[in-house]
Amino acid sequence: MTFTIETDNNIRVHETEAQAEEAARATAGTIVVRSEKELGKAAAESPASRLVELWNSFAGVAPFTDCKPVKKFENRDKAVARIWAAIQRLGNGIAPKPPEEAEPAAPKANRSNRTAKAGAGPDAKAKTKSAAKAKGKPNKPAAGKPREGTHKAEVIAMLQRKGGASLDEIAATTGWQKHTVRGFISILGSKGGMKVASTRRESDGARVYEA
């Protein structure tokens, strides 16, 4: 996986280097990192305080609830190692989806249908109806689909409206801290599969997200 880090510490994971490079060209100041070594090289050109800000931008936000905010790091190398280990969780969240399991009942259902058409008794027809009823049973809602009235649903609706929503607007609506909003947006992209564009509004320089 390839990661991009924007000037306001938004961390995004990309499935290909081409996607990462395109994102970097779209947002000035964005750096592309493919390894801990590259992150260390980029960090060497930034003040130590930037590493603290980067860490604190996601520390405490799911899936980084075990990460605690810090005031400073012991040294730059340890800071890079900890940040790299943490952000790889975003990459681990994008894994090839396992192939859907074949429906074992399908062949039996087909045979039952043929039997019924051939004039089999009522028992065969009853079994065919039962199989069709079981197959037509509605599935549970997708795990990623938000419940209405939740902050997640509100944020997604804001992102999907024309022009998207600014970081400040989302924070005001949800009551979240800005670093929590950034972390949530990042998770929507890495684990939720939602493509969220991040841009700077020319009129006031505000960070704007749009899906």
TINU-37860 format. One record per residue: residue number from 0; x, y, z of N, C-alpha, C, CB in turn; residue in three letters. Coordinates in steps of 0.1 Angstrom, whole numbers. Glycine has a CB too. Layout:
N
SEDO   num    n.xx    n.yy    n.zz   ca.xx   ca.yy   ca.zz    c.xx    c.yy    c.zz   cb.xx   cb.yy   cb.zz   residuo
SEDO   NUM       X       Y       Z       X       Y       Z       X       Y       Z       X       Y       Z       ALA
...
This chain:
211
SEDO   num    n.xx    n.yy    n.zz   ca.xx   ca.yy   ca.zz    c.xx    c.yy    c.zz   cb.xx   cb.yy   cb.zz   residuo
SEDO     0       8     -12       0       0       0       0       9      13       0      -9       0      12       MET
SEDO     1       3      23      -5      10      36      -6       2      46       2      13      41     -20       THR
SEDO     2       9      55      10       2      64      18       5      79      13       5      63      33       PHE
SEDO     3      -5      88      15      -2     102      13      -5     109      26     -10     108       2       THR
SEDO     4       3     119      29       2     127      41       1     142      37      13     125      52       ILE
SEDO     5     -11     148      40     -13     162      36      -8     172      46     -28     164      33       GLU
SEDO     6      -8     184      42      -2     194      51      -9     196      64      -1     207      44       THR
SEDO     7     -22     192      64     -30     193      77     -31     180      83     -44     199      74       ASP
SEDO     8     -22     171      80     -20     158      86     -31     147      83     -20     159     101       ASN
SEDO     9     -38     150      72     -47     139      67     -39     128      61     -57     145      56       ASN
SEDO    10     -41     116      66     -34     104      61     -43      96      53     -27      96      73       ILE
SEDO    11     -39      93      41     -48      85      32     -40      73      27     -53      93      20       ARG
SEDO    12     -47      62      25     -41      50      20     -46      47       5     -44      37      29       VAL
SEDO    13     -37      43      -4     -41      42     -18     -37      28     -22     -34      53     -27       HIS
SEDO    14     -45      21     -30     -42       8     -35     -31       8     -45     -54       2     -41       GLU
SEDO    15     -28      19     -52     -18      19     -62     -10      32     -60     -23      18     -76       THR
SEDO    16       3      31     -65      11      43     -65       6      54     -74      26      39     -69       GLU
SEDO    17       0      50     -85      -6      60     -94     -17      68     -87     -12      53    -107       ALA
SEDO    18     -25      62     -79     -36      69     -72     -29      79     -62     -45      59     -65       GLN
SEDO    19     -19      74     -55     -12      83     -45      -6      95     -52      -1      74     -38       ALA
SEDO    20       1      92     -63       8     103     -70      -3     113     -75      16      98     -82       GLU
SEDO    21     -14     108     -80     -25     117     -84     -30     126     -73     -36     109     -91       GLU
SEDO    22     -32     120     -61     -37     127     -49     -26     137     -45     -39     117     -38       ALA
SEDO    23     -14     134     -46      -3     144     -43      -3     156     -52      10     137     -43       ALA
SEDO    24      -5     153     -65      -6     164     -74     -18     173     -72      -6     159     -89       ARG
SEDO    25     -29     167     -67     -41     175     -65     -41     184     -53     -53     165     -64       ALA
SEDO    26     -33     180     -43     -32     188     -31     -18     192     -28     -38     180     -19       THR
SEDO    27     -15     205     -29      -1     210     -27       4     206     -13      -1     225     -29       ALA
SEDO    28      17     203     -13      23     200       0      22     185       4      18     209      10       GLY
SEDO    29      14     177      -3      12     163       1      24     155      -2      -1     158      -7       THR
SEDO    30      28     146       7      39     138       5      34     123       3      50     139      17       ILE
SEDO    31      42     116      -5      39     102      -7      49      93       0      38      98     -23       VAL
SEDO    32      44      83       8      54      74      15      50      60      12      54      77      30       VAL
SEDO    33      60      52       9      57      37       6      64      28      16      62      34      -8       ARG
SEDO    34      72      34      25      79      26      34      83      35      46      92      20      28       SER
SEDO    35      88      28      57      92      36      69     104      44      65      96      26      80       GLU
SEDO    36     113      39      56     125      47      52     120      60      45     133      39      42       LYS
SEDO    37     110      59      36     106      72      30      99      81      40      96      68      18       GLU
SEDO    38      92      76      49      86      84      60      97      91      68      77      76      69       LEU
SEDO    39     107      84      71     119      90      78     126     101      70     129      79      82       GLY
SEDO    40     127      99      57     133     109      49     125     121      49     135     103      35       LYS
SEDO    41     112     120      47     103     131      47     103     138      61      88     127      44       ALA
SEDO    42     104     130      72     104     136      85     116     144      88     102     125      96       ALA
SEDO    43     127     140      82     140     147      84     140     161      79     151     139      77       ALA
SEDO    44     130     164      70     129     177      64     119     185      71     126     176      49       GLU
SEDO    45     113     180      82     102     187      89     107     188     104      89     179      88       SER
SEDO    46     101     198     110     105     200     125      99     189     133      99     214     130       PRO
SEDO    47     105     186     145     100     175     153      86     177     157     109     174     165       ALA
SEDO    48      82     190     159      68     192     163      58     187     153      66     208     165       SER
SEDO    49      62     186     140      53     181     129      49     167     132      59     183     115       ARG
SEDO    50      59     159     137      57     145     140      47     143     151      70     138     143       LEU
SEDO    51      48     152     161      39     152     173      25     155     168      44     162     184       VAL
SEDO    52      24     165     159      11     169     154       5     158     145      12     182     145       GLU
SEDO    53      13     151     137       9     140     129       3     129     138      20     135     120       LEU
SEDO    54      11     125     148       7     114     157      -6     118     164      18     111     167       TRP
SEDO    55      -7     130     169     -19     134     177     -31     136     168     -16     147     184       ASN
SEDO    56     -29     137     155     -41     139     146     -49     126     145     -36     143     132       SER
SEDO    57     -43     114     148     -51     102     148     -51      94     161     -46      93     137       PHE
SEDO    58     -43      98     170     -42      90     183     -55      91     190     -31      96     192       ALA
SEDO    59     -60      80     194     -73      80     202     -85      78     193     -75      92     209       GLY
SEDO    60     -83      79     179     -95      77     170     -94      63     165     -94      88     159       VAL
SEDO    61    -106      57     164    -107      43     159    -101      43     145    -122      38     158       ALA
SEDO    62     -92      33     141     -89      21     149     -76      24     158     -86      10     141       PRO
SEDO    63     -73      36     161     -61      39     169     -64      43     183     -54      50     162       PHE
SEDO    64     -75      36     189     -79      40     203     -69      36     213     -92      33     206       THR
SEDO    65     -59      27     209     -49      23     219     -37      32     218     -44       9     216       ASP
SEDO    66     -37      42     209     -26      52     207     -30      64     216     -24      55     192       CYS
SEDO    67     -20      68     224     -23      80     232     -16      92     227     -18      77     247       LYS
SEDO    68     -22     104     228     -15     116     224      -2     118     232     -25     128     225       PRO
SEDO    69       7     125     225      20     128     232      23     142     231      31     119     226       VAL
SEDO    70      32     147     240      37     161     240      50     161     232      39     166     254       LYS
SEDO    71      58     150     232      70     150     224      74     135     223      81     159     231       LYS
SEDO    72      83     133     214      89     119     212     103     119     217      88     115     197       PHE
SEDO    73     108     108     221     121     107     226     132     111     216     124      92     231       GLU
SEDO    74     129     106     203     138     110     192     130     108     179     151     102     192       ASN
SEDO    75     136     113     169     129     113     156     127      99     150     137     121     146       ARG
SEDO    76     137      90     152     136      77     147     125      69     153     149      69     149       ASP
SEDO    77     123      70     166     112      63     173      99      69     169     114      64     189       LYS
SEDO    78      98      82     167      86      88     162      82      82     149      87     103     161       ALA
SEDO    79      91      81     140      88      76     126      84      61     127     101      77     117       VAL
SEDO    80      91      53     135      87      39     137      73      37     142      97      32     146       ALA
SEDO    81      70      45     152      56      44     158      45      49     148      55      52     171       ARG
SEDO    82      48      60     141      38      65     132      36      55     120      42      78     126       ILE
SEDO    83      47      49     115      46      40     104      39      27     108      60      36      99       TRP
SEDO    84      42      22     120      35      10     125      20      13     126      41       6     138       ALA
SEDO    85      16      25     131       2      28     133      -5      29     119       1      41     141       ALA
SEDO    86       0      37     110      -7      40      98      -8      28      89      -1      51      90       ILE
SEDO    87       0      18      91      -2       5      83     -15      -2      86      10      -4      85       GLN
SEDO    88     -21       2      97     -34      -4     100     -44       0      90     -39       0     114       ARG
SEDO    89     -42      12      85     -52      17      74     -50       8      62     -49      32      71       LEU
SEDO    90     -37       5      59     -35      -4      47     -40     -18      49     -20      -4      44       GLY
SEDO    91     -39     -23      62     -44     -36      64     -59     -37      63     -40     -40      78       ASN
SEDO    92     -65     -25      64     -80     -25      63     -85     -27      49     -85     -12      68       GLY
SEDO    93     -75     -25      39     -79     -27      25     -73     -41      21     -74     -16      16       ILE
SEDO    94     -81     -51      21     -76     -64      17     -86     -70       6     -76     -74      29       ALA
SEDO    95     -80     -78      -2     -89     -84     -12    -101     -91      -6     -81     -94     -21       PRO
SEDO    96    -113     -88     -11    -125     -95      -5    -125    -109      -9    -138     -87     -10       LYS
SEDO    97    -128    -118       1    -128    -132      -3    -140    -135     -13    -130    -141      10       PRO
SEDO    98    -138    -145     -22    -148    -148     -31    -161    -152     -24    -144    -159     -41       PRO
SEDO    99    -172    -148     -29    -185    -152     -23    -186    -167     -24    -196    -145     -30       GLU
SEDO   100    -191    -173     -13    -193    -187     -12    -205    -191     -21    -196    -192       2       GLU
SEDO   101    -202    -202     -28    -213    -207     -37    -225    -212     -29    -208    -218     -47       ALA
SEDO   102    -237    -210     -33    -248    -214     -26    -250    -229     -28    -261    -207     -31       GLU
SEDO   103    -247    -237     -17    -248    -252     -19    -262    -257     -22    -243    -258      -6       PRO
SEDO   104    -272    -249     -19    -286    -254     -21    -290    -252     -36    -295    -246     -12       ALA
SEDO   105    -282    -244     -43    -287    -240     -57    -289    -252     -66    -276    -231     -63       ALA
SEDO   106    -279    -262     -66    -281    -274     -75    -293    -282     -71    -269    -283     -75       PRO
SEDO   107    -296    -283     -58    -307    -291     -53    -320    -284     -57    -307    -293     -38       LYS
SEDO   108    -320    -270     -56    -332    -263     -59    -335    -265     -74    -330    -248     -56       ALA
SEDO   109    -324    -265     -82    -327    -266     -97    -333    -280    -100    -314    -265    -104       ASN
SEDO   110    -327    -290     -93    -333    -304     -95    -347    -305     -91    -324    -314     -88       ARG
SEDO   111    -350    -298     -79    -364    -298     -74    -373    -292     -84    -365    -291     -61       SER
SEDO   112    -368    -281     -90    -377    -274    -100    -380    -283    -112    -370    -261    -105       ASN
SEDO   113    -369    -290    -116    -371    -299    -128    -381    -310    -124    -358    -305    -133       ARG
SEDO   114    -380    -315    -112    -389    -326    -108    -403    -321    -107    -385    -331     -94       THR
SEDO   115    -405    -309    -102    -419    -303    -101    -425    -302    -115    -419    -290     -93       ALA
SEDO   116    -417    -297    -124    -422    -295    -137    -425    -308    -144    -412    -287    -146       LYS
SEDO   117    -418    -318    -140    -421    -331    -146    -433    -338    -141    -409    -340    -145       ALA
SEDO   118    -440    -332    -131    -452    -337    -126    -450    -345    -114    -459    -346    -136       GLY
SEDO   119    -440    -342    -106    -438    -349     -93    -449    -346     -83    -424    -345     -87       ALA
SEDO   120    -449    -353     -72    -460    -352     -63    -459    -339     -55    -460    -363     -53       GLY
SEDO   121    -469    -336     -46    -470    -324     -38    -458    -322     -29    -482    -324     -30       PRO
SEDO   122    -452    -333     -24    -440    -331     -16    -429    -324     -23    -436    -345     -10       ASP
SEDO   123    -427    -328     -35    -416    -321     -43    -419    -307     -45    -414    -328     -56       ALA
SEDO   124    -431    -303     -47    -435    -289     -49    -433    -282     -36    -449    -288     -54       LYS
SEDO   125    -437    -288     -25    -435    -282     -12    -421    -279      -9    -441    -290       0       ALA
SEDO   126    -412    -289     -12    -398    -287     -10    -392    -275     -19    -390    -299     -13       LYS
SEDO   127    -397    -275     -31    -393    -264     -40    -397    -250     -35    -399    -266     -54       THR
SEDO   128    -409    -249     -29    -414    -237     -24    -405    -233     -11    -428    -237     -20       LYS
SEDO   129    -402    -243      -3    -394    -240       9    -380    -235       5    -393    -253      18       SER
SEDO   130    -374    -242      -5    -361    -237      -9    -361    -223     -15    -356    -247     -20       ALA
SEDO   131    -372    -220     -23    -373    -207     -28    -375    -196     -17    -385    -206     -38       ALA
SEDO   132    -383    -200      -7    -386    -191       4    -373    -188      12    -397    -196      13       LYS
SEDO   133    -365    -199      14    -353    -197      22    -343    -189      14    -346    -211      25       ALA
SEDO   134    -343    -191       1    -334    -183      -8    -338    -169      -9    -333    -189     -22       LYS
SEDO   135    -350    -166      -8    -355    -152      -9    -355    -145       4    -369    -152     -14       GLY
SEDO   136    -351    -152      15    -350    -145      28    -341    -133      28    -346    -155      39       LYS
SEDO   137    -346    -122      32    -337    -110      31    -325    -111      40    -345     -97      36       PRO
SEDO   138    -314    -106      34    -301    -106      42    -301     -95      52    -290    -104      32       ASN
SEDO   139    -292     -96      61    -290     -86      71    -284     -74      65    -281     -91      83       LYS
SEDO   140    -287     -62      70    -281     -49      64    -266     -50      64    -286     -37      71       PRO
SEDO   141    -260     -45      53    -246     -45      52    -240     -38      65    -241     -38      40       ALA
SEDO   142    -228     -44      69    -222     -39      82    -218     -24      80    -210     -47      85       ALA
SEDO   143    -214     -20      68    -209      -6      66    -220       4      65    -200      -6      55       GLY
SEDO   144    -233      -1      63    -244       9      61    -248      15      74    -256       2      55       LYS
SEDO   145    -247      29      75    -250      35      88    -264      36      91    -244      49      88       PRO
SEDO   146    -267      35     104    -281      37     108    -285      52     107    -283      32     123       ARG
SEDO   147    -298      54     104    -303      68     103    -302      74     117    -317      68      97       GLU
SEDO   148    -298      87     116    -298      95     129    -285      95     136    -308      90     138       GLY
SEDO   149    -275      86     131    -262      86     137    -253      96     131    -256      72     135       THR
SEDO   150    -242      99     138    -233     109     133    -226     104     120    -221     112     143       HIS
SEDO   151    -224      91     119    -219      85     107    -228      88      95    -216      70     108       LYS
SEDO   152    -241      86      97    -250      89      86    -250     104      83    -264      84      90       ALA
SEDO   153    -249     112      93    -250     127      90    -237     131      82    -250     134     104       GLU
SEDO   154    -226     126      86    -213     130      80    -213     125      65    -201     124      87       VAL
SEDO   155    -218     112      63    -218     107      49    -228     116      40    -222      92      49       ILE
SEDO   156    -239     119      46    -248     128      39    -242     141      35    -261     130      47       ALA
SEDO   157    -235     147      45    -228     160      42    -218     158      31    -222     165      55       MET
SEDO   158    -210     147      31    -200     145      21    -206     143       7    -191     133      25       LEU
SEDO   159    -218     137       7    -224     134      -6    -232     146     -12    -232     122      -5       GLN
SEDO   160    -234     156      -5    -242     167     -11    -233     175     -20    -247     177       1       ARG
SEDO   161    -238     183     -29    -231     191     -38    -221     201     -31    -240     198     -48       LYS
SEDO   162    -209     200     -35    -199     209     -28    -193     203     -16    -205     222     -25       GLY
SEDO   163    -199     191     -11    -193     185       1    -195     193      14    -179     182      -1       GLY
SEDO   164    -186     192      23    -187     199      36    -173     202      41    -195     190      46       ALA
SEDO   165    -171     213      48    -158     216      53    -155     209      66    -157     232      55       SER
SEDO   166    -143     209      70    -139     203      82    -146     210      94    -124     204      84       LEU
SEDO   167    -147     223      94    -154     230     104    -168     227     105    -152     245     103       ASP
SEDO   168    -175     225      93    -189     222      93    -192     208      99    -194     223      79       GLU
SEDO   169    -184     199      96    -186     185     101    -183     185     116    -176     176      94       ILE
SEDO   170    -173     192     121    -170     193     135    -181     199     142    -157     201     137       ALA
SEDO   171    -187     210     137    -198     217     143    -211     208     144    -201     230     136       ALA
SEDO   172    -213     201     133    -225     192     133    -224     180     143    -227     187     119       THR
SEDO   173    -212     174     143    -211     162     151    -206     165     166    -201     153     145       THR
SEDO   174    -200     177     168    -195     180     181    -181     173     183    -204     175     192       GLY
SEDO   175    -175     168     172    -162     161     173    -151     171     172    -161     151     162       TRP
SEDO   176    -139     167     177    -127     175     175    -123     173     161    -116     171     185       GLN
SEDO   177    -115     183     156    -111     182     142    -103     170     139    -103     195     138       LYS
SEDO   178     -94     166     148     -86     154     146     -95     141     145     -75     152     156       HIS
SEDO   179    -106     141     152    -115     130     152    -122     130     138    -126     131     163       THR
SEDO   180    -126     141     133    -132     142     120    -122     137     109    -136     156     116       VAL
SEDO   181    -110     141     110    -100     137     100     -98     122     101     -86     144     102       ARG
SEDO   182     -97     116     113     -96     102     114    -107      94     109     -94      98     129       GLY
SEDO   183    -119     100     111    -132      93     106    -132      93      91    -144     100     112       PHE
SEDO   184    -128     104      85    -128     105      70    -118      95      65    -125     120      66       ILE
SEDO   185    -107      94      71     -97      85      66    -102      70      67     -84      86      75       SER
SEDO   186    -109      67      78    -115      53      79    -125      51      69    -120      51      93       ILE
SEDO   187    -133      61      65    -144      59      55    -137      55      42    -152      72      53       LEU
SEDO   188    -126      61      39    -119      57      27    -112      44      27    -109      68      23       GLY
SEDO   189    -105      41      38     -97      29      39    -105      16      42     -86      30      49       SER
SEDO   190    -115      17      50    -123       6      54    -137       6      49    -124       4      69       LYS
SEDO   191    -142      18      47    -156      19      42    -157      19      27    -162      32      47       GLY
SEDO   192    -145      20      20    -145      19       5    -151      32      -1    -153       7       1       GLY
SEDO   193    -152      42       6    -158      55       0    -147      63      -5    -167      62      11       MET
SEDO   194    -148      68     -17    -138      77     -23    -142      92     -19    -138      76     -38       LYS
SEDO   195    -133      97     -10    -136     111      -5    -125     120     -10    -136     111      10       VAL
SEDO   196    -128     130     -17    -119     140     -22    -116     151     -12    -124     147     -36       ALA
SEDO   197    -104     154     -10    -100     164       0     -94     176      -7     -91     159      11       SER
SEDO   198     -99     188      -6     -94     200     -13     -94     212      -4    -103     202     -25       THR
SEDO   199     -87     222      -8     -87     235      -1     -96     245      -9     -73     241       0       ARG
SEDO   200    -106     251      -1    -115     260      -8    -107     273     -10    -127     263       1       ARG
SEDO   201    -108     278     -22    -100     290     -26    -104     303     -18    -101     293     -41       GLU
SEDO   202    -117     304     -16    -123     316      -9    -117     319       5    -138     315      -9       SER
SEDO   203    -116     308      13    -112     310      27    -101     300      31    -123     309      36       ASP
SEDO   204     -97     291      22     -86     282      25     -91     270      34     -75     289      32       GLY
SEDO   205    -104     269      36    -109     258      44    -107     244      38    -124     261      48       ALA
SEDO   206    -105     234      46    -104     220      41    -118     215      38     -97     211      51       ARG
SEDO   207    -121     210      26    -134     206      22    -133     191      18    -140     215      11       VAL
SEDO   208    -143     183      22    -144     169      18    -156     167      10    -143     160      30       TYR
SEDO   209    -155     159      -1    -166     156      -9    -165     141     -14    -167     166     -21       GLU
SEDO   210    -176     134     -13    -177     120     -18    -185     119     -31    -183     111      -7       ALA
